[in-house]
Amino acid sequence: MVGFSQNLAILMKERGISSYKLAKGVGVHVSTVTNWLNGSSPKVDSLQHLSRYFKVSVDKLIKDK
């Protein structure tokens, strides 16, 4: 999910959120966040947690720009 990785990186940068802070906020290990940023696809439940954390739609997280 190239769109997801890029969108996640943009959201994190815009909001000044570190990988560690995001991992704690959504209940995953920091290595999971690193994997997402490097192109791994998140599980559906993780997408839902991320959507709530950033207060954006799942579509905004996964769509290519």
PDB file of N, CA, C, O and CB in Angstrom:
ATOM      1  N   MET A   1       0.835  -1.192   0.000  1.00  0.00           N
ATOM      2  CA  MET A   1       0.000   0.000   0.000  1.00  0.00           C
ATOM      3  C   MET A   1       0.874   1.247   0.000  1.00  0.00           C
ATOM      4  O   MET A   1       1.119   1.849   1.046  1.00  0.00           O
ATOM      5  CB  MET A   1      -0.946   0.003   1.213  1.00  0.00           C
ATOM      6  N   VAL A   2       1.325   1.616  -1.152  1.00  0.00           N
ATOM      7  CA  VAL A   2       2.180   2.794  -1.253  1.00  0.00           C
ATOM      8  C   VAL A   2       1.453   4.030  -0.768  1.00  0.00           C
ATOM      9  O   VAL A   2       2.027   4.837  -0.037  1.00  0.00           O
ATOM     10  CB  VAL A   2       2.652   2.995  -2.687  1.00  0.00           C
ATOM     11  N   GLY A   3       0.191   4.192  -1.165  1.00  0.00           N
ATOM     12  CA  GLY A   3      -0.587   5.342  -0.724  1.00  0.00           C
ATOM     13  C   GLY A   3      -0.660   5.432   0.792  1.00  0.00           C
ATOM     14  O   GLY A   3      -0.523   6.512   1.366  1.00  0.00           O
ATOM     15  N   PHE A   4      -0.875   4.303   1.430  1.00  0.00           N
ATOM     16  CA  PHE A   4      -0.973   4.278   2.892  1.00  0.00           C
ATOM     17  C   PHE A   4       0.325   4.753   3.531  1.00  0.00           C
ATOM     18  O   PHE A   4       0.301   5.621   4.404  1.00  0.00           O
ATOM     19  CB  PHE A   4      -1.315   2.865   3.386  1.00  0.00           C
ATOM     20  N   SER A   5       1.454   4.199   3.109  1.00  0.00           N
ATOM     21  CA  SER A   5       2.749   4.559   3.706  1.00  0.00           C
ATOM     22  C   SER A   5       3.016   6.053   3.573  1.00  0.00           C
ATOM     23  O   SER A   5       3.446   6.705   4.524  1.00  0.00           O
ATOM     24  CB  SER A   5       3.888   3.763   3.046  1.00  0.00           C
ATOM     25  N   GLN A   6       2.760   6.583   2.394  1.00  0.00           N
ATOM     26  CA  GLN A   6       2.981   8.014   2.156  1.00  0.00           C
ATOM     27  C   GLN A   6       2.016   8.860   2.976  1.00  0.00           C
ATOM     28  O   GLN A   6       2.415   9.855   3.582  1.00  0.00           O
ATOM     29  CB  GLN A   6       2.826   8.340   0.664  1.00  0.00           C
ATOM     30  N   ASN A   7       0.761   8.470   2.994  1.00  0.00           N
ATOM     31  CA  ASN A   7      -0.244   9.224   3.755  1.00  0.00           C
ATOM     32  C   ASN A   7       0.069   9.207   5.245  1.00  0.00           C
ATOM     33  O   ASN A   7      -0.083  10.222   5.924  1.00  0.00           O
ATOM     34  CB  ASN A   7      -1.645   8.651   3.510  1.00  0.00           C
ATOM     35  N   LEU A   8       0.501   8.070   5.749  1.00  0.00           N
ATOM     36  CA  LEU A   8       0.848   7.966   7.154  1.00  0.00           C
ATOM     37  C   LEU A   8       2.026   8.882   7.478  1.00  0.00           C
ATOM     38  O   LEU A   8       2.000   9.605   8.474  1.00  0.00           O
ATOM     39  CB  LEU A   8       1.178   6.513   7.520  1.00  0.00           C
ATOM     40  N   ALA A   9       3.050   8.850   6.642  1.00  0.00           N
ATOM     41  CA  ALA A   9       4.223   9.697   6.859  1.00  0.00           C
ATOM     42  C   ALA A   9       3.835  11.179   6.842  1.00  0.00           C
ATOM     43  O   ALA A   9       4.328  11.961   7.655  1.00  0.00           O
ATOM     44  CB  ALA A   9       5.295   9.414   5.788  1.00  0.00           C
ATOM     45  N   ILE A  10       2.962  11.558   5.926  1.00  0.00           N
ATOM     46  CA  ILE A  10       2.517  12.955   5.831  1.00  0.00           C
ATOM     47  C   ILE A  10       1.757  13.363   7.095  1.00  0.00           C
ATOM     48  O   ILE A  10       2.021  14.420   7.667  1.00  0.00           O
ATOM     49  CB  ILE A  10       1.623  13.159   4.580  1.00  0.00           C
ATOM     50  N   LEU A  11       0.824  12.530   7.524  1.00  0.00           N
ATOM     51  CA  LEU A  11       0.055  12.836   8.735  1.00  0.00           C
ATOM     52  C   LEU A  11       0.966  12.961   9.957  1.00  0.00           C
ATOM     53  O   LEU A  11       0.802  13.866  10.775  1.00  0.00           O
ATOM     54  CB  LEU A  11      -1.004  11.751   8.981  1.00  0.00           C
ATOM     55  N   MET A  12       1.911  12.057  10.067  1.00  0.00           N
ATOM     56  CA  MET A  12       2.837  12.100  11.203  1.00  0.00           C
ATOM     57  C   MET A  12       3.667  13.381  11.176  1.00  0.00           C
ATOM     58  O   MET A  12       3.854  14.027  12.207  1.00  0.00           O
ATOM     59  CB  MET A  12       3.763  10.867  11.194  1.00  0.00           C
ATOM     60  N   LYS A  13       4.160  13.743  10.000  1.00  0.00           N
ATOM     61  CA  LYS A  13       4.988  14.945   9.889  1.00  0.00           C
ATOM     62  C   LYS A  13       4.169  16.206  10.164  1.00  0.00           C
ATOM     63  O   LYS A  13       4.608  17.085  10.905  1.00  0.00           O
ATOM     64  CB  LYS A  13       5.626  15.026   8.495  1.00  0.00           C
ATOM     65  N   GLU A  14       2.984  16.291   9.568  1.00  0.00           N
ATOM     66  CA  GLU A  14       2.125  17.465   9.766  1.00  0.00           C
ATOM     67  C   GLU A  14       1.781  17.688  11.233  1.00  0.00           C
ATOM     68  O   GLU A  14       1.650  18.826  11.683  1.00  0.00           O
ATOM     69  CB  GLU A  14       0.846  17.317   8.963  1.00  0.00           C
ATOM     70  N   ARG A  15       1.639  16.607  11.964  1.00  0.00           N
ATOM     71  CA  ARG A  15       1.192  16.707  13.357  1.00  0.00           C
ATOM     72  C   ARG A  15       2.326  16.538  14.368  1.00  0.00           C
ATOM     73  O   ARG A  15       2.100  16.563  15.577  1.00  0.00           O
ATOM     74  CB  ARG A  15       0.128  15.672  13.624  1.00  0.00           C
ATOM     75  N   GLY A  16       3.545  16.366  13.857  1.00  0.00           N
ATOM     76  CA  GLY A  16       4.700  16.256  14.744  1.00  0.00           C
ATOM     77  C   GLY A  16       4.664  15.024  15.629  1.00  0.00           C
ATOM     78  O   GLY A  16       5.042  15.077  16.800  1.00  0.00           O
ATOM     79  N   ILE A  17       4.206  13.909  15.062  1.00  0.00           N
ATOM     80  CA  ILE A  17       4.070  12.675  15.841  1.00  0.00           C
ATOM     81  C   ILE A  17       5.184  11.709  15.475  1.00  0.00           C
ATOM     82  O   ILE A  17       5.382  11.390  14.302  1.00  0.00           O
ATOM     83  CB  ILE A  17       2.688  12.021  15.604  1.00  0.00           C
ATOM     84  N   SER A  18       5.904  11.249  16.478  1.00  0.00           N
ATOM     85  CA  SER A  18       6.989  10.289  16.260  1.00  0.00           C
ATOM     86  C   SER A  18       6.422   8.876  16.103  1.00  0.00           C
ATOM     87  O   SER A  18       5.272   8.611  16.452  1.00  0.00           O
ATOM     88  CB  SER A  18       8.002  10.336  17.432  1.00  0.00           C
ATOM     89  N   SER A  19       7.236   7.997  15.581  1.00  0.00           N
ATOM     90  CA  SER A  19       6.838   6.591  15.460  1.00  0.00           C
ATOM     91  C   SER A  19       6.511   6.010  16.831  1.00  0.00           C
ATOM     92  O   SER A  19       5.556   5.247  16.978  1.00  0.00           O
ATOM     93  CB  SER A  19       7.953   5.764  14.783  1.00  0.00           C
ATOM     94  N   TYR A  20       7.300   6.371  17.820  1.00  0.00           N
ATOM     95  CA  TYR A  20       7.079   5.877  19.179  1.00  0.00           C
ATOM     96  C   TYR A  20       5.730   6.347  19.722  1.00  0.00           C
ATOM     97  O   TYR A  20       4.966   5.558  20.277  1.00  0.00           O
ATOM     98  CB  TYR A  20       8.211   6.340  20.107  1.00  0.00           C
ATOM     99  N   LYS A  21       5.446   7.634  19.557  1.00  0.00           N
ATOM    100  CA  LYS A  21       4.184   8.187  20.059  1.00  0.00           C
ATOM    101  C   LYS A  21       2.990   7.556  19.350  1.00  0.00           C
ATOM    102  O   LYS A  21       1.981   7.241  19.981  1.00  0.00           O
ATOM    103  CB  LYS A  21       4.157   9.713  19.878  1.00  0.00           C
ATOM    104  N   LEU A  22       3.107   7.374  18.035  1.00  0.00           N
ATOM    105  CA  LEU A  22       2.023   6.749  17.287  1.00  0.00           C
ATOM    106  C   LEU A  22       1.817   5.300  17.740  1.00  0.00           C
ATOM    107  O   LEU A  22       0.685   4.859  17.937  1.00  0.00           O
ATOM    108  CB  LEU A  22       2.314   6.802  15.778  1.00  0.00           C
ATOM    109  N   ALA A  23       2.901   4.580  17.898  1.00  0.00           N
ATOM    110  CA  ALA A  23       2.808   3.181  18.338  1.00  0.00           C
ATOM    111  C   ALA A  23       2.075   3.084  19.675  1.00  0.00           C
ATOM    112  O   ALA A  23       1.190   2.244  19.839  1.00  0.00           O
ATOM    113  CB  ALA A  23       4.217   2.554  18.458  1.00  0.00           C
ATOM    114  N   LYS A  24       2.438   3.930  20.619  1.00  0.00           N
ATOM    115  CA  LYS A  24       1.770   3.927  21.925  1.00  0.00           C
ATOM    116  C   LYS A  24       0.303   4.321  21.790  1.00  0.00           C
ATOM    117  O   LYS A  24      -0.557   3.774  22.480  1.00  0.00           O
ATOM    118  CB  LYS A  24       2.484   4.883  22.896  1.00  0.00           C
ATOM    119  N   GLY A  25       0.019   5.266  20.903  1.00  0.00           N
ATOM    120  CA  GLY A  25      -1.336   5.761  20.738  1.00  0.00           C
ATOM    121  C   GLY A  25      -2.298   4.759  20.123  1.00  0.00           C
ATOM    122  O   GLY A  25      -3.492   4.778  20.419  1.00  0.00           O
ATOM    123  N   VAL A  26      -1.779   3.877  19.259  1.00  0.00           N
ATOM    124  CA  VAL A  26      -2.664   2.904  18.608  1.00  0.00           C
ATOM    125  C   VAL A  26      -2.450   1.480  19.119  1.00  0.00           C
ATOM    126  O   VAL A  26      -3.118   0.553  18.661  1.00  0.00           O
ATOM    127  CB  VAL A  26      -2.454   2.940  17.106  1.00  0.00           C
ATOM    128  N   GLY A  27      -1.529   1.298  20.057  1.00  0.00           N
ATOM    129  CA  GLY A  27      -1.356   0.001  20.699  1.00  0.00           C
ATOM    130  C   GLY A  27      -0.586  -1.035  19.894  1.00  0.00           C
ATOM    131  O   GLY A  27      -0.904  -2.224  19.929  1.00  0.00           O
ATOM    132  N   VAL A  28       0.435  -0.573  19.166  1.00  0.00           N
ATOM    133  CA  VAL A  28       1.288  -1.498  18.422  1.00  0.00           C
ATOM    134  C   VAL A  28       2.740  -1.246  18.808  1.00  0.00           C
ATOM    135  O   VAL A  28       3.050  -0.259  19.475  1.00  0.00           O
ATOM    136  CB  VAL A  28       1.086  -1.339  16.881  1.00  0.00           C
ATOM    137  N   HIS A  29       3.621  -2.136  18.390  1.00  0.00           N
ATOM    138  CA  HIS A  29       5.043  -1.972  18.641  1.00  0.00           C
ATOM    139  C   HIS A  29       5.598  -0.947  17.664  1.00  0.00           C
ATOM    140  O   HIS A  29       5.100  -0.820  16.545  1.00  0.00           O
ATOM    141  CB  HIS A  29       5.793  -3.325  18.516  1.00  0.00           C
ATOM    142  N   VAL A  30       6.616  -0.222  18.073  1.00  0.00           N
ATOM    143  CA  VAL A  30       7.207   0.800  17.211  1.00  0.00           C
ATOM    144  C   VAL A  30       7.733   0.201  15.907  1.00  0.00           C
ATOM    145  O   VAL A  30       7.744   0.874  14.876  1.00  0.00           O
ATOM    146  CB  VAL A  30       8.337   1.518  17.946  1.00  0.00           C
ATOM    147  N   SER A  31       8.164  -1.049  15.946  1.00  0.00           N
ATOM    148  CA  SER A  31       8.642  -1.691  14.709  1.00  0.00           C
ATOM    149  C   SER A  31       7.494  -1.875  13.718  1.00  0.00           C
ATOM    150  O   SER A  31       7.723  -1.896  12.509  1.00  0.00           O
ATOM    151  CB  SER A  31       9.296  -3.059  15.023  1.00  0.00           C
ATOM    152  N   THR A  32       6.277  -2.008  14.208  1.00  0.00           N
ATOM    153  CA  THR A  32       5.112  -2.114  13.328  1.00  0.00           C
ATOM    154  C   THR A  32       4.910  -0.809  12.571  1.00  0.00           C
ATOM    155  O   THR A  32       4.639  -0.819  11.371  1.00  0.00           O
ATOM    156  CB  THR A  32       3.845  -2.469  14.135  1.00  0.00           C
ATOM    157  N   VAL A  33       5.042   0.308  13.268  1.00  0.00           N
ATOM    158  CA  VAL A  33       4.923   1.613  12.615  1.00  0.00           C
ATOM    159  C   VAL A  33       6.022   1.766  11.565  1.00  0.00           C
ATOM    160  O   VAL A  33       5.761   2.240  10.460  1.00  0.00           O
ATOM    161  CB  VAL A  33       5.002   2.763  13.660  1.00  0.00           C
ATOM    162  N   THR A  34       7.239   1.372  11.902  1.00  0.00           N
ATOM    163  CA  THR A  34       8.346   1.431  10.948  1.00  0.00           C
ATOM    164  C   THR A  34       8.035   0.587   9.720  1.00  0.00           C
ATOM    165  O   THR A  34       8.292   1.011   8.593  1.00  0.00           O
ATOM    166  CB  THR A  34       9.654   0.956  11.605  1.00  0.00           C
ATOM    167  N   ASN A  35       7.489  -0.596   9.929  1.00  0.00           N
ATOM    168  CA  ASN A  35       7.122  -1.460   8.805  1.00  0.00           C
ATOM    169  C   ASN A  35       6.060  -0.804   7.933  1.00  0.00           C
ATOM    170  O   ASN A  35       6.139  -0.870   6.706  1.00  0.00           O
ATOM    171  CB  ASN A  35       6.618  -2.816   9.312  1.00  0.00           C
ATOM    172  N   TRP A  36       5.071  -0.173   8.550  1.00  0.00           N
ATOM    173  CA  TRP A  36       4.040   0.527   7.779  1.00  0.00           C
ATOM    174  C   TRP A  36       4.662   1.632   6.939  1.00  0.00           C
ATOM    175  O   TRP A  36       4.319   1.792   5.767  1.00  0.00           O
ATOM    176  CB  TRP A  36       2.964   1.112   8.712  1.00  0.00           C
ATOM    177  N   LEU A  37       5.571   2.393   7.529  1.00  0.00           N
ATOM    178  CA  LEU A  37       6.220   3.490   6.803  1.00  0.00           C
ATOM    179  C   LEU A  37       7.087   2.982   5.659  1.00  0.00           C
ATOM    180  O   LEU A  37       7.348   3.701   4.694  1.00  0.00           O
ATOM    181  CB  LEU A  37       7.066   4.320   7.756  1.00  0.00           C
ATOM    182  N   ASN A  38       7.528   1.737   5.781  1.00  0.00           N
ATOM    183  CA  ASN A  38       8.360   1.117   4.740  1.00  0.00           C
ATOM    184  C   ASN A  38       7.555   0.307   3.730  1.00  0.00           C
ATOM    185  O   ASN A  38       8.133  -0.378   2.887  1.00  0.00           O
ATOM    186  CB  ASN A  38       9.393   0.225   5.378  1.00  0.00           C
ATOM    187  N   GLY A  39       6.223   0.379   3.808  1.00  0.00           N
ATOM    188  CA  GLY A  39       5.398  -0.241   2.784  1.00  0.00           C
ATOM    189  C   GLY A  39       4.554  -1.428   3.183  1.00  0.00           C
ATOM    190  O   GLY A  39       3.816  -1.951   2.349  1.00  0.00           O
ATOM    191  N   SER A  40       4.631  -1.877   4.429  1.00  0.00           N
ATOM    192  CA  SER A  40       3.779  -2.989   4.870  1.00  0.00           C
ATOM    193  C   SER A  40       2.341  -2.528   5.014  1.00  0.00           C
ATOM    194  O   SER A  40       2.078  -1.382   5.379  1.00  0.00           O
ATOM    195  CB  SER A  40       4.285  -3.572   6.203  1.00  0.00           C
ATOM    196  N   SER A  41       1.429  -3.414   4.729  1.00  0.00           N
ATOM    197  CA  SER A  41       0.007  -3.112   4.860  1.00  0.00           C
ATOM    198  C   SER A  41      -0.475  -3.412   6.275  1.00  0.00           C
ATOM    199  O   SER A  41      -0.180  -4.477   6.819  1.00  0.00           O
ATOM    200  CB  SER A  41      -0.812  -3.914   3.837  1.00  0.00           C
ATOM    201  N   PRO A  42      -1.211  -2.483   6.870  1.00  0.00           N
ATOM    202  CA  PRO A  42      -1.746  -2.721   8.209  1.00  0.00           C
ATOM    203  C   PRO A  42      -2.962  -3.640   8.164  1.00  0.00           C
ATOM    204  O   PRO A  42      -3.610  -3.790   7.128  1.00  0.00           O
ATOM    205  CB  PRO A  42      -2.115  -1.395   8.876  1.00  0.00           C
ATOM    206  N   LYS A  43      -3.255  -4.245   9.299  1.00  0.00           N
ATOM    207  CA  LYS A  43      -4.474  -5.039   9.424  1.00  0.00           C
ATOM    208  C   LYS A  43      -5.660  -4.082   9.530  1.00  0.00           C
ATOM    209  O   LYS A  43      -5.500  -2.905   9.850  1.00  0.00           O
ATOM    210  CB  LYS A  43      -4.407  -5.996  10.665  1.00  0.00           C
ATOM    211  N   VAL A  44      -6.836  -4.603   9.259  1.00  0.00           N
ATOM    212  CA  VAL A  44      -8.049  -3.784   9.269  1.00  0.00           C
ATOM    213  C   VAL A  44      -8.256  -3.103  10.618  1.00  0.00           C
ATOM    214  O   VAL A  44      -8.595  -1.920  10.667  1.00  0.00           O
ATOM    215  CB  VAL A  44      -9.267  -4.639   8.928  1.00  0.00           C
ATOM    216  N   ASP A  45      -8.057  -3.832  11.706  1.00  0.00           N
ATOM    217  CA  ASP A  45      -8.268  -3.221  13.022  1.00  0.00           C
ATOM    218  C   ASP A  45      -7.265  -2.101  13.275  1.00  0.00           C
ATOM    219  O   ASP A  45      -7.597  -1.112  13.928  1.00  0.00           O
ATOM    220  CB  ASP A  45      -8.162  -4.279  14.128  1.00  0.00           C
ATOM    221  N   SER A  46      -6.053  -2.242  12.769  1.00  0.00           N
ATOM    222  CA  SER A  46      -5.052  -1.182  12.913  1.00  0.00           C
ATOM    223  C   SER A  46      -5.449   0.045  12.101  1.00  0.00           C
ATOM    224  O   SER A  46      -5.257   1.175  12.551  1.00  0.00           O
ATOM    225  CB  SER A  46      -3.663  -1.683  12.473  1.00  0.00           C
ATOM    226  N   LEU A  47      -6.001  -0.167  10.911  1.00  0.00           N
ATOM    227  CA  LEU A  47      -6.486   0.961  10.110  1.00  0.00           C
ATOM    228  C   LEU A  47      -7.564   1.728  10.861  1.00  0.00           C
ATOM    229  O   LEU A  47      -7.594   2.958  10.830  1.00  0.00           O
ATOM    230  CB  LEU A  47      -7.030   0.472   8.755  1.00  0.00           C
ATOM    231  N   GLN A  48      -8.441   1.007  11.530  1.00  0.00           N
ATOM    232  CA  GLN A  48      -9.505   1.655  12.297  1.00  0.00           C
ATOM    233  C   GLN A  48      -8.929   2.452  13.463  1.00  0.00           C
ATOM    234  O   GLN A  48      -9.381   3.563  13.741  1.00  0.00           O
ATOM    235  CB  GLN A  48     -10.504   0.613  12.813  1.00  0.00           C
ATOM    236  N   HIS A  49      -7.929   1.885  14.150  1.00  0.00           N
ATOM    237  CA  HIS A  49      -7.280   2.599  15.253  1.00  0.00           C
ATOM    238  C   HIS A  49      -6.584   3.865  14.736  1.00  0.00           C
ATOM    239  O   HIS A  49      -6.675   4.927  15.352  1.00  0.00           O
ATOM    240  CB  HIS A  49      -6.258   1.677  15.970  1.00  0.00           C
ATOM    241  N   LEU A  50      -5.894   3.740  13.608  1.00  0.00           N
ATOM    242  CA  LEU A  50      -5.205   4.890  13.023  1.00  0.00           C
ATOM    243  C   LEU A  50      -6.195   5.970  12.599  1.00  0.00           C
ATOM    244  O   LEU A  50      -5.951   7.162  12.791  1.00  0.00           O
ATOM    245  CB  LEU A  50      -4.362   4.451  11.823  1.00  0.00           C
ATOM    246  N   SER A  51      -7.298   5.546  12.029  1.00  0.00           N
ATOM    247  CA  SER A  51      -8.338   6.477  11.610  1.00  0.00           C
ATOM    248  C   SER A  51      -8.852   7.288  12.800  1.00  0.00           C
ATOM    249  O   SER A  51      -8.997   8.507  12.710  1.00  0.00           O
ATOM    250  CB  SER A  51      -9.494   5.721  10.942  1.00  0.00           C
ATOM    251  N   ARG A  52      -9.120   6.617  13.891  1.00  0.00           N
ATOM    252  CA  ARG A  52      -9.584   7.307  15.103  1.00  0.00           C
ATOM    253  C   ARG A  52      -8.481   8.194  15.682  1.00  0.00           C
ATOM    254  O   ARG A  52      -8.746   9.319  16.103  1.00  0.00           O
ATOM    255  CB  ARG A  52     -10.051   6.284  16.160  1.00  0.00           C
ATOM    256  N   TYR A  53      -7.259   7.693  15.702  1.00  0.00           N
ATOM    257  CA  TYR A  53      -6.134   8.439  16.277  1.00  0.00           C
ATOM    258  C   TYR A  53      -5.924   9.767  15.550  1.00  0.00           C
ATOM    259  O   TYR A  53      -5.757  10.811  16.180  1.00  0.00           O
ATOM    260  CB  TYR A  53      -4.847   7.597  16.216  1.00  0.00           C
ATOM    261  N   PHE A  54      -5.936   9.714  14.219  1.00  0.00           N
ATOM    262  CA  PHE A  54      -5.697  10.917  13.425  1.00  0.00           C
ATOM    263  C   PHE A  54      -6.978  11.703  13.120  1.00  0.00           C
ATOM    264  O   PHE A  54      -6.923  12.811  12.586  1.00  0.00           O
ATOM    265  CB  PHE A  54      -5.020  10.541  12.132  1.00  0.00           C
ATOM    266  N   LYS A  55      -8.129  11.116  13.467  1.00  0.00           N
ATOM    267  CA  LYS A  55      -9.430  11.739  13.197  1.00  0.00           C
ATOM    268  C   LYS A  55      -9.595  12.011  11.703  1.00  0.00           C
ATOM    269  O   LYS A  55      -9.964  13.108  11.284  1.00  0.00           O
ATOM    270  CB  LYS A  55      -9.581  13.053  13.998  1.00  0.00           C
ATOM    271  N   VAL A  56      -9.305  10.966  10.911  1.00  0.00           N
ATOM    272  CA  VAL A  56      -9.491  11.012   9.460  1.00  0.00           C
ATOM    273  C   VAL A  56     -10.185   9.715   9.043  1.00  0.00           C
ATOM    274  O   VAL A  56     -10.228   8.751   9.807  1.00  0.00           O
ATOM    275  CB  VAL A  56      -8.113  11.196   8.702  1.00  0.00           C
ATOM    276  N   SER A  57     -10.721   9.703   7.836  1.00  0.00           N
ATOM    277  CA  SER A  57     -11.373   8.489   7.342  1.00  0.00           C
ATOM    278  C   SER A  57     -10.327   7.452   6.953  1.00  0.00           C
ATOM    279  O   SER A  57      -9.176   7.785   6.672  1.00  0.00           O
ATOM    280  CB  SER A  57     -12.286   8.808   6.139  1.00  0.00           C
ATOM    281  N   VAL A  58     -10.743   6.204   6.941  1.00  0.00           N
ATOM    282  CA  VAL A  58      -9.864   5.126   6.478  1.00  0.00           C
ATOM    283  C   VAL A  58      -9.482   5.385   5.025  1.00  0.00           C
ATOM    284  O   VAL A  58      -8.345   5.127   4.628  1.00  0.00           O
ATOM    285  CB  VAL A  58     -10.554   3.733   6.628  1.00  0.00           C
ATOM    286  N   ASP A  59     -10.420   5.891   4.233  1.00  0.00           N
ATOM    287  CA  ASP A  59     -10.126   6.225   2.836  1.00  0.00           C
ATOM    288  C   ASP A  59      -8.967   7.200   2.726  1.00  0.00           C
ATOM    289  O   ASP A  59      -8.095   7.037   1.872  1.00  0.00           O
ATOM    290  CB  ASP A  59     -11.359   6.813   2.160  1.00  0.00           C
ATOM    291  N   LYS A  60      -8.950   8.211   3.582  1.00  0.00           N
ATOM    292  CA  LYS A  60      -7.863   9.199   3.553  1.00  0.00           C
ATOM    293  C   LYS A  60      -6.525   8.522   3.850  1.00  0.00           C
ATOM    294  O   LYS A  60      -5.493   8.937   3.323  1.00  0.00           O
ATOM    295  CB  LYS A  60      -8.129  10.337   4.575  1.00  0.00           C
ATOM    296  N   LEU A  61      -6.534   7.493   4.680  1.00  0.00           N
ATOM    297  CA  LEU A  61      -5.298   6.796   5.016  1.00  0.00           C
ATOM    298  C   LEU A  61      -4.787   5.936   3.857  1.00  0.00           C
ATOM    299  O   LEU A  61      -3.579   5.838   3.645  1.00  0.00           O
ATOM    300  CB  LEU A  61      -5.512   5.931   6.247  1.00  0.00           C
ATOM    301  N   ILE A  62      -5.693   5.318   3.116  1.00  0.00           N
ATOM    302  CA  ILE A  62      -5.247   4.313   2.153  1.00  0.00           C
ATOM    303  C   ILE A  62      -5.215   4.763   0.699  1.00  0.00           C
ATOM    304  O   ILE A  62      -4.568   4.116  -0.124  1.00  0.00           O
ATOM    305  CB  ILE A  62      -6.116   3.139   2.258  1.00  0.00           C
ATOM    306  N   LYS A  63      -5.889   5.842   0.364  1.00  0.00           N
ATOM    307  CA  LYS A  63      -5.974   6.238  -1.045  1.00  0.00           C
ATOM    308  C   LYS A  63      -4.678   6.862  -1.546  1.00  0.00           C
ATOM    309  O   LYS A  63      -4.021   7.624  -0.837  1.00  0.00           O
ATOM    310  CB  LYS A  63      -7.120   7.214  -1.245  1.00  0.00           C
ATOM    311  N   ASP A  64      -4.328   6.524  -2.777  1.00  0.00           N
ATOM    312  CA  ASP A  64      -3.219   7.171  -3.460  1.00  0.00           C
ATOM    313  C   ASP A  64      -3.631   8.590  -3.805  1.00  0.00           C
ATOM    314  O   ASP A  64      -4.789   8.862  -4.122  1.00  0.00           O
ATOM    315  CB  ASP A  64      -2.802   6.385  -4.733  1.00  0.00           C
ATOM    316  N   LYS A  65      -2.675   9.472  -3.737  1.00  0.00           N
ATOM    317  CA  LYS A  65      -2.984  10.874  -4.052  1.00  0.00           C
ATOM    318  C   LYS A  65      -2.698  11.170  -5.485  1.00  0.00           C
ATOM    319  O   LYS A  65      -2.897  12.299  -5.933  1.00  0.00           O
ATOM    320  CB  LYS A  65      -2.198  11.820  -3.170  1.00  0.00           C
TER     321      LYS A  65
END
